[in-house]
Amino acid sequence: MSPNVPNDFTQYGDLSWDAVWDSKVAFHPDGWSVEIKIPYFTLRFPKEAIQDWGINFLLFSRRNNELSFWNPINPNENGFVN
């Protein structure tokens, strides 16, 4: 793990996932945006006929030493994407 990444990141998922994907970032007057293309075959999921999928993103700001999530995480529910 990089020395700049907090140790508690391990609770948020599999840090060994190292897929090849594309991204493009754009800066705007009121913030920034990102477009991410992740190939379907790089995702791991169970081989079940019916599946419930979820997604969440986290951002660690070294400048502010701050961890932010796209969707809030409910500590009373099991799982990072709940």
Biopython code that builds the backbone (N, CA, C, O; Angstrom):
import numpy as np
from Bio.PDB.StructureBuilder import StructureBuilder

atoms = [
    (1, "MET", "N", (0.844, -1.178, 0.000)),
    (1, "MET", "CA", (0.000, 0.000, 0.000)),
    (1, "MET", "C", (0.885, 1.235, 0.000)),
    (1, "MET", "O", (1.947, 1.244, 0.623)),
    (2, "SER", "N", (0.458, 2.253, -0.682)),
    (2, "SER", "CA", (1.217, 3.495, -0.754)),
    (2, "SER", "C", (1.311, 4.138, 0.618)),
    (2, "SER", "O", (0.363, 4.053, 1.398)),
    (3, "PRO", "N", (2.426, 4.777, 0.929)),
    (3, "PRO", "CA", (2.543, 5.427, 2.231)),
    (3, "PRO", "C", (1.589, 6.604, 2.401)),
    (3, "PRO", "O", (1.378, 7.059, 3.525)),
    (4, "ASN", "N", (1.011, 7.106, 1.321)),
    (4, "ASN", "CA", (0.079, 8.231, 1.413)),
    (4, "ASN", "C", (-1.370, 7.807, 1.606)),
    (4, "ASN", "O", (-2.243, 8.656, 1.785)),
    (5, "VAL", "N", (-1.637, 6.510, 1.574)),
    (5, "VAL", "CA", (-3.003, 6.015, 1.719)),
    (5, "VAL", "C", (-3.201, 5.562, 3.158)),
    (5, "VAL", "O", (-2.414, 4.766, 3.668)),
    (6, "PRO", "N", (-4.255, 6.065, 3.826)),
    (6, "PRO", "CA", (-4.481, 5.668, 5.216)),
    (6, "PRO", "C", (-4.706, 4.168, 5.353)),
    (6, "PRO", "O", (-5.274, 3.542, 4.457)),
    (7, "ASN", "N", (-4.274, 3.597, 6.447)),
    (7, "ASN", "CA", (-4.432, 2.157, 6.691)),
    (7, "ASN", "C", (-5.894, 1.744, 6.744)),
    (7, "ASN", "O", (-6.213, 0.602, 6.414)),
    (8, "ASP", "N", (-6.793, 2.636, 7.147)),
    (8, "ASP", "CA", (-8.197, 2.249, 7.275)),
    (8, "ASP", "C", (-8.903, 2.093, 5.933)),
    (8, "ASP", "O", (-10.081, 1.737, 5.913)),
    (9, "PHE", "N", (-8.222, 2.349, 4.798)),
    (9, "PHE", "CA", (-8.822, 2.106, 3.491)),
    (9, "PHE", "C", (-9.170, 0.636, 3.308)),
    (9, "PHE", "O", (-10.094, 0.323, 2.557)),
    (10, "THR", "N", (-8.468, -0.269, 3.963)),
    (10, "THR", "CA", (-8.713, -1.699, 3.776)),
    (10, "THR", "C", (-10.133, -2.082, 4.159)),
    (10, "THR", "O", (-10.625, -3.103, 3.679)),
    (11, "GLN", "N", (-10.803, -1.328, 4.985)),
    (11, "GLN", "CA", (-12.175, -1.651, 5.357)),
    (11, "GLN", "C", (-13.173, -1.306, 4.251)),
    (11, "GLN", "O", (-14.342, -1.680, 4.346)),
    (12, "TYR", "N", (-12.739, -0.607, 3.217)),
    (12, "TYR", "CA", (-13.645, -0.159, 2.171)),
    (12, "TYR", "C", (-13.582, -0.985, 0.904)),
    (12, "TYR", "O", (-14.159, -0.582, -0.106)),
    (13, "GLY", "N", (-12.915, -2.108, 0.912)),
    (13, "GLY", "CA", (-12.915, -2.926, -0.287)),
    (13, "GLY", "C", (-11.589, -3.600, -0.533)),
    (13, "GLY", "O", (-10.686, -3.568, 0.303)),
    (14, "ASP", "N", (-11.491, -4.202, -1.681)),
    (14, "ASP", "CA", (-10.322, -4.973, -2.075)),
    (14, "ASP", "C", (-9.288, -4.055, -2.715)),
    (14, "ASP", "O", (-9.450, -3.646, -3.864)),
    (15, "LEU", "N", (-8.242, -3.734, -1.991)),
    (15, "LEU", "CA", (-7.214, -2.838, -2.516)),
    (15, "LEU", "C", (-6.307, -3.518, -3.532)),
    (15, "LEU", "O", (-5.503, -2.852, -4.184)),
    (16, "SER", "N", (-6.426, -4.844, -3.676)),
    (16, "SER", "CA", (-5.601, -5.549, -4.652)),
    (16, "SER", "C", (-6.200, -5.486, -6.062)),
    (16, "SER", "O", (-5.534, -5.852, -7.030)),
    (17, "TRP", "N", (-7.454, -5.025, -6.186)),
    (17, "TRP", "CA", (-8.088, -4.919, -7.506)),
    (17, "TRP", "C", (-7.284, -3.923, -8.333)),
    (17, "TRP", "O", (-7.115, -2.767, -7.944)),
    (18, "ASP", "N", (-6.793, -4.384, -9.472)),
    (18, "ASP", "CA", (-5.887, -3.569, -10.281)),
    (18, "ASP", "C", (-6.240, -3.702, -11.757)),
    (18, "ASP", "O", (-5.405, -4.098, -12.571)),
    (19, "ALA", "N", (-7.474, -3.372, -12.094)),
    (19, "ALA", "CA", (-7.944, -3.513, -13.468)),
    (19, "ALA", "C", (-7.436, -2.364, -14.334)),
    (19, "ALA", "O", (-7.038, -1.313, -13.832)),
    (20, "VAL", "N", (-7.461, -2.588, -15.635)),
    (20, "VAL", "CA", (-7.116, -1.535, -16.590)),
    (20, "VAL", "C", (-8.410, -0.851, -16.990)),
    (20, "VAL", "O", (-9.349, -1.504, -17.444)),
    (21, "TRP", "N", (-8.461, 0.460, -16.823)),
    (21, "TRP", "CA", (-9.647, 1.227, -17.169)),
    (21, "TRP", "C", (-9.219, 2.609, -17.603)),
    (21, "TRP", "O", (-8.085, 3.026, -17.368)),
    (22, "ASP", "N", (-10.143, 3.320, -18.243)),
    (22, "ASP", "CA", (-9.865, 4.659, -18.760)),
    (22, "ASP", "C", (-10.642, 5.698, -17.972)),
    (22, "ASP", "O", (-11.741, 5.433, -17.486)),
    (23, "SER", "N", (-10.062, 6.879, -17.852)),
    (23, "SER", "CA", (-10.772, 7.971, -17.199)),
    (23, "SER", "C", (-10.376, 9.299, -17.819)),
    (23, "SER", "O", (-9.304, 9.440, -18.409)),
    (24, "LYS", "N", (-11.259, 10.257, -17.673)),
    (24, "LYS", "CA", (-11.011, 11.605, -18.167)),
    (24, "LYS", "C", (-11.570, 12.584, -17.127)),
    (24, "LYS", "O", (-12.730, 12.482, -16.729)),
    (25, "VAL", "N", (-10.746, 13.515, -16.701)),
    (25, "VAL", "CA", (-11.144, 14.501, -15.704)),
    (25, "VAL", "C", (-11.258, 15.864, -16.374)),
    (25, "VAL", "O", (-10.446, 16.220, -17.228)),
    (26, "ALA", "N", (-12.275, 16.618, -15.978)),
    (26, "ALA", "CA", (-12.455, 17.984, -16.468)),
    (26, "ALA", "C", (-12.658, 18.906, -15.271)),
    (26, "ALA", "O", (-13.392, 18.579, -14.337)),
    (27, "PHE", "N", (-12.007, 20.045, -15.311)),
    (27, "PHE", "CA", (-12.149, 21.044, -14.258)),
    (27, "PHE", "C", (-13.087, 22.145, -14.732)),
    (27, "PHE", "O", (-12.994, 22.617, -15.865)),
    (28, "HIS", "N", (-13.995, 22.545, -13.842)),
    (28, "HIS", "CA", (-15.011, 23.552, -14.138)),
    (28, "HIS", "C", (-14.908, 24.681, -13.109)),
    (28, "HIS", "O", (-14.269, 24.503, -12.073)),
    (29, "PRO", "N", (-15.517, 25.825, -13.370)),
    (29, "PRO", "CA", (-15.452, 26.932, -12.404)),
    (29, "PRO", "C", (-15.991, 26.549, -11.018)),
    (29, "PRO", "O", (-15.524, 27.068, -10.004)),
    (30, "ASP", "N", (-16.974, 25.641, -10.980)),
    (30, "ASP", "CA", (-17.569, 25.281, -9.694)),
    (30, "ASP", "C", (-17.135, 23.908, -9.181)),
    (30, "ASP", "O", (-17.744, 23.389, -8.245)),
    (31, "GLY", "N", (-16.107, 23.312, -9.763)),
    (31, "GLY", "CA", (-15.640, 22.007, -9.291)),
    (31, "GLY", "C", (-14.995, 21.216, -10.416)),
    (31, "GLY", "O", (-14.317, 21.777, -11.276)),
    (32, "TRP", "N", (-15.214, 19.905, -10.403)),
    (32, "TRP", "CA", (-14.617, 19.041, -11.404)),
    (32, "TRP", "C", (-15.546, 17.870, -11.669)),
    (32, "TRP", "O", (-16.471, 17.615, -10.898)),
    (33, "SER", "N", (-15.297, 17.157, -12.764)),
    (33, "SER", "CA", (-16.074, 15.963, -13.099)),
    (33, "SER", "C", (-15.114, 14.907, -13.644)),
    (33, "SER", "O", (-14.008, 15.213, -14.090)),
    (34, "VAL", "N", (-15.568, 13.668, -13.595)),
    (34, "VAL", "CA", (-14.756, 12.572, -14.106)),
    (34, "VAL", "C", (-15.659, 11.600, -14.874)),
    (34, "VAL", "O", (-16.787, 11.327, -14.464)),
    (35, "GLU", "N", (-15.151, 11.095, -15.975)),
    (35, "GLU", "CA", (-15.808, 10.028, -16.729)),
    (35, "GLU", "C", (-14.906, 8.815, -16.629)),
    (35, "GLU", "O", (-13.716, 8.891, -16.934)),
    (36, "ILE", "N", (-15.472, 7.694, -16.201)),
    (36, "ILE", "CA", (-14.693, 6.473, -15.996)),
    (36, "ILE", "C", (-15.296, 5.361, -16.841)),
    (36, "ILE", "O", (-16.506, 5.141, -16.815)),
    (37, "LYS", "N", (-14.454, 4.665, -17.587)),
    (37, "LYS", "CA", (-14.879, 3.516, -18.392)),
    (37, "LYS", "C", (-14.185, 2.281, -17.827)),
    (37, "LYS", "O", (-12.968, 2.132, -17.936)),
    (38, "ILE", "N", (-14.982, 1.397, -17.219)),
    (38, "ILE", "CA", (-14.459, 0.160, -16.632)),
    (38, "ILE", "C", (-14.993, -1.006, -17.451)),
    (38, "ILE", "O", (-16.207, -1.200, -17.511)),
    (39, "PRO", "N", (-14.125, -1.786, -18.081)),
    (39, "PRO", "CA", (-14.602, -2.937, -18.863)),
    (39, "PRO", "C", (-15.384, -3.920, -17.988)),
    (39, "PRO", "O", (-14.965, -4.249, -16.879)),
    (40, "TYR", "N", (-16.511, -4.378, -18.499)),
    (40, "TYR", "CA", (-17.388, -5.285, -17.767)),
    (40, "TYR", "C", (-16.637, -6.523, -17.259)),
    (40, "TYR", "O", (-16.869, -6.969, -16.135)),
    (41, "PHE", "N", (-15.751, -7.073, -18.073)),
    (41, "PHE", "CA", (-15.081, -8.320, -17.685)),
    (41, "PHE", "C", (-14.126, -8.133, -16.503)),
    (41, "PHE", "O", (-13.674, -9.123, -15.928)),
    (42, "THR", "N", (-13.807, -6.895, -16.127)),
    (42, "THR", "CA", (-12.917, -6.686, -14.980)),
    (42, "THR", "C", (-13.654, -6.696, -13.645)),
    (42, "THR", "O", (-13.028, -6.722, -12.585)),
    (43, "LEU", "N", (-14.988, -6.676, -13.698)),
    (43, "LEU", "CA", (-15.779, -6.673, -12.469)),
    (43, "LEU", "C", (-15.987, -8.097, -11.970)),
    (43, "LEU", "O", (-16.199, -9.022, -12.754)),
    (44, "ARG", "N", (-15.923, -8.252, -10.667)),
    (44, "ARG", "CA", (-16.154, -9.558, -10.059)),
    (44, "ARG", "C", (-17.545, -9.570, -9.440)),
    (44, "ARG", "O", (-17.913, -8.663, -8.693)),
    (45, "PHE", "N", (-18.304, -10.594, -9.756)),
    (45, "PHE", "CA", (-19.639, -10.718, -9.209)),
    (45, "PHE", "C", (-20.023, -12.189, -9.209)),
    (45, "PHE", "O", (-19.450, -12.970, -9.968)),
    (46, "PRO", "N", (-20.995, -12.591, -8.362)),
    (46, "PRO", "CA", (-21.387, -14.001, -8.301)),
    (46, "PRO", "C", (-22.117, -14.438, -9.564)),
    (46, "PRO", "O", (-22.721, -13.621, -10.260)),
    (47, "LYS", "N", (-22.054, -15.724, -9.850)),
    (47, "LYS", "CA", (-22.751, -16.275, -11.014)),
    (47, "LYS", "C", (-24.153, -16.687, -10.585)),
    (47, "LYS", "O", (-24.439, -17.871, -10.407)),
    (48, "GLU", "N", (-25.012, -15.704, -10.425)),
    (48, "GLU", "CA", (-26.401, -15.935, -10.038)),
    (48, "GLU", "C", (-27.310, -15.310, -11.097)),
    (48, "GLU", "O", (-26.941, -14.331, -11.746)),
    (49, "ALA", "N", (-28.493, -15.882, -11.263)),
    (49, "ALA", "CA", (-29.419, -15.396, -12.284)),
    (49, "ALA", "C", (-29.896, -13.974, -11.987)),
    (49, "ALA", "O", (-30.008, -13.150, -12.895)),
    (50, "ILE", "N", (-30.175, -13.691, -10.717)),
    (50, "ILE", "CA", (-30.645, -12.362, -10.310)),
    (50, "ILE", "C", (-29.619, -11.772, -9.352)),
    (50, "ILE", "O", (-29.205, -12.415, -8.387)),
    (51, "GLN", "N", (-29.216, -10.535, -9.636)),
    (51, "GLN", "CA", (-28.202, -9.878, -8.814)),
    (51, "GLN", "C", (-28.630, -8.460, -8.486)),
    (51, "GLN", "O", (-29.267, -7.791, -9.299)),
    (52, "ASP", "N", (-28.282, -8.008, -7.305)),
    (52, "ASP", "CA", (-28.445, -6.612, -6.926)),
    (52, "ASP", "C", (-27.062, -5.979, -6.951)),
    (52, "ASP", "O", (-26.158, -6.416, -6.239)),
    (53, "TRP", "N", (-26.904, -4.963, -7.762)),
    (53, "TRP", "CA", (-25.622, -4.277, -7.870)),
    (53, "TRP", "C", (-25.714, -2.918, -7.200)),
    (53, "TRP", "O", (-26.779, -2.303, -7.147)),
    (54, "GLY", "N", (-24.606, -2.474, -6.702)),
    (54, "GLY", "CA", (-24.494, -1.132, -6.150)),
    (54, "GLY", "C", (-23.126, -0.581, -6.500)),
    (54, "GLY", "O", (-22.226, -1.323, -6.893)),
    (55, "ILE", "N", (-22.979, 0.718, -6.356)),
    (55, "ILE", "CA", (-21.680, 1.326, -6.633)),
    (55, "ILE", "C", (-21.483, 2.494, -5.667)),
    (55, "ILE", "O", (-22.425, 3.203, -5.313)),
    (56, "ASN", "N", (-20.261, 2.663, -5.267)),
    (56, "ASN", "CA", (-19.902, 3.799, -4.450)),
    (56, "ASN", "C", (-18.470, 4.180, -4.786)),
    (56, "ASN", "O", (-17.687, 3.336, -5.222)),
    (57, "PHE", "N", (-18.135, 5.408, -4.590)),
    (57, "PHE", "CA", (-16.787, 5.896, -4.852)),
    (57, "PHE", "C", (-16.280, 6.597, -3.603)),
    (57, "PHE", "O", (-17.042, 7.226, -2.869)),
    (58, "LEU", "N", (-14.985, 6.474, -3.379)),
    (58, "LEU", "CA", (-14.396, 7.239, -2.296)),
    (58, "LEU", "C", (-13.246, 8.054, -2.832)),
    (58, "LEU", "O", (-12.576, 7.668, -3.790)),
    (59, "LEU", "N", (-13.032, 9.167, -2.211)),
    (59, "LEU", "CA", (-11.971, 10.085, -2.603)),
    (59, "LEU", "C", (-11.191, 10.441, -1.352)),
    (59, "LEU", "O", (-11.769, 10.873, -0.354)),
    (60, "PHE", "N", (-9.887, 10.262, -1.406)),
    (60, "PHE", "CA", (-9.038, 10.682, -0.296)),
    (60, "PHE", "C", (-8.279, 11.924, -0.723)),
    (60, "PHE", "O", (-7.537, 11.895, -1.705)),
    (61, "SER", "N", (-8.459, 13.000, -0.002)),
    (61, "SER", "CA", (-7.759, 14.251, -0.272)),
    (61, "SER", "C", (-6.547, 14.329, 0.646)),
    (61, "SER", "O", (-6.691, 14.490, 1.858)),
    (62, "ARG", "N", (-5.352, 14.216, 0.069)),
    (62, "ARG", "CA", (-4.134, 14.324, 0.883)),
    (62, "ARG", "C", (-3.986, 15.725, 1.465)),
    (62, "ARG", "O", (-3.518, 15.905, 2.590)),
    (63, "ARG", "N", (-4.393, 16.706, 0.677)),
    (63, "ARG", "CA", (-4.244, 18.098, 1.116)),
    (63, "ARG", "C", (-5.024, 18.354, 2.400)),
    (63, "ARG", "O", (-4.539, 19.042, 3.298)),
    (64, "ASN", "N", (-6.243, 17.795, 2.488)),
    (64, "ASN", "CA", (-7.095, 18.012, 3.660)),
    (64, "ASN", "C", (-7.110, 16.816, 4.614)),
    (64, "ASN", "O", (-7.734, 16.872, 5.673)),
    (65, "ASN", "N", (-6.415, 15.724, 4.235)),
    (65, "ASN", "CA", (-6.458, 14.479, 5.002)),
    (65, "ASN", "C", (-7.921, 14.078, 5.247)),
    (65, "ASN", "O", (-8.321, 13.770, 6.370)),
    (66, "GLU", "N", (-8.698, 14.093, 4.163)),
    (66, "GLU", "CA", (-10.137, 13.892, 4.254)),
    (66, "GLU", "C", (-10.579, 12.748, 3.362)),
    (66, "GLU", "O", (-10.125, 12.633, 2.224)),
    (67, "LEU", "N", (-11.454, 11.907, 3.867)),
    (67, "LEU", "CA", (-12.036, 10.793, 3.133)),
    (67, "LEU", "C", (-13.491, 11.131, 2.845)),
    (67, "LEU", "O", (-14.258, 11.402, 3.769)),
    (68, "SER", "N", (-13.883, 11.118, 1.559)),
    (68, "SER", "CA", (-15.250, 11.467, 1.174)),
    (68, "SER", "C", (-15.841, 10.338, 0.336)),
    (68, "SER", "O", (-15.123, 9.644, -0.384)),
    (69, "PHE", "N", (-17.158, 10.165, 0.440)),
    (69, "PHE", "CA", (-17.876, 9.151, -0.313)),
    (69, "PHE", "C", (-18.922, 9.803, -1.199)),
    (69, "PHE", "O", (-19.488, 10.840, -0.855)),
    (70, "TRP", "N", (-19.172, 9.180, -2.349)),
    (70, "TRP", "CA", (-20.200, 9.661, -3.258)),
    (70, "TRP", "C", (-21.572, 9.463, -2.619)),
    (70, "TRP", "O", (-22.375, 10.394, -2.569)),
    (71, "ASN", "N", (-21.840, 8.253, -2.132)),
    (71, "ASN", "CA", (-23.063, 7.953, -1.393)),
    (71, "ASN", "C", (-22.712, 7.766, 0.075)),
    (71, "ASN", "O", (-21.666, 7.197, 0.383)),
    (72, "PRO", "N", (-23.548, 8.223, 0.976)),
    (72, "PRO", "CA", (-23.264, 8.020, 2.396)),
    (72, "PRO", "C", (-23.220, 6.532, 2.741)),
    (72, "PRO", "O", (-23.879, 5.720, 2.092)),
    (73, "ILE", "N", (-22.459, 6.186, 3.743)),
    (73, "ILE", "CA", (-22.374, 4.808, 4.225)),
    (73, "ILE", "C", (-23.076, 4.726, 5.565)),
    (73, "ILE", "O", (-22.750, 5.465, 6.494)),
    (74, "ASN", "N", (-24.047, 3.821, 5.662)),
    (74, "ASN", "CA", (-24.782, 3.614, 6.905)),
    (74, "ASN", "C", (-24.000, 2.622, 7.764)),
    (74, "ASN", "O", (-23.886, 1.457, 7.383)),
    (75, "PRO", "N", (-23.461, 3.040, 8.903)),
    (75, "PRO", "CA", (-22.677, 2.137, 9.730)),
    (75, "PRO", "C", (-23.500, 1.005, 10.348)),
    (75, "PRO", "O", (-22.933, 0.041, 10.863)),
    (76, "ASN", "N", (-24.839, 1.114, 10.301)),
    (76, "ASN", "CA", (-25.710, 0.077, 10.858)),
    (76, "ASN", "C", (-26.012, -1.027, 9.859)),
    (76, "ASN", "O", (-26.661, -2.014, 10.208)),
    (77, "GLU", "N", (-25.547, -0.876, 8.609)),
    (77, "GLU", "CA", (-25.754, -1.899, 7.582)),
    (77, "GLU", "C", (-24.420, -2.513, 7.203)),
    (77, "GLU", "O", (-23.389, -1.842, 7.214)),
    (78, "ASN", "N", (-24.449, -3.786, 6.872)),
    (78, "ASN", "CA", (-23.236, -4.499, 6.497)),
    (78, "ASN", "C", (-22.879, -4.173, 5.053)),
    (78, "ASN", "O", (-23.752, -4.147, 4.185)),
    (79, "GLY", "N", (-21.621, -3.928, 4.799)),
    (79, "GLY", "CA", (-21.157, -3.727, 3.433)),
    (79, "GLY", "C", (-20.832, -2.285, 3.119)),
    (79, "GLY", "O", (-21.417, -1.357, 3.677)),
    (80, "PHE", "N", (-19.877, -2.116, 2.207)),
    (80, "PHE", "CA", (-19.443, -0.788, 1.774)),
    (80, "PHE", "C", (-20.467, -0.133, 0.866)),
    (80, "PHE", "O", (-20.655, 1.082, 0.916)),
    (81, "VAL", "N", (-21.127, -0.926, 0.037)),
    (81, "VAL", "CA", (-22.175, -0.416, -0.853)),
    (81, "VAL", "C", (-23.493, -0.924, -0.296)),
    (81, "VAL", "O", (-23.894, -2.056, -0.567)),
    (82, "ASN", "N", (-24.163, -0.093, 0.476)),
    (82, "ASN", "CA", (-25.420, -0.539, 1.105)),
    (82, "ASN", "C", (-26.536, 0.430, 0.836)),
    (82, "ASN", "O", (-27.662, 0.217, 1.287)),
]
sb = StructureBuilder()
sb.init_structure("model")
sb.init_model(0)
sb.init_chain("A")
sb.init_seg("    ")
for serial, (resi, resn, name, xyz) in enumerate(atoms, 1):
    if name == "N":
        sb.init_residue(resn, " ", resi, " ")
    sb.init_atom(name, np.array(xyz, "f"), 0.0, 1.0, " ", f" {name:<3s}", serial, name[0])
structure = sb.get_structure()
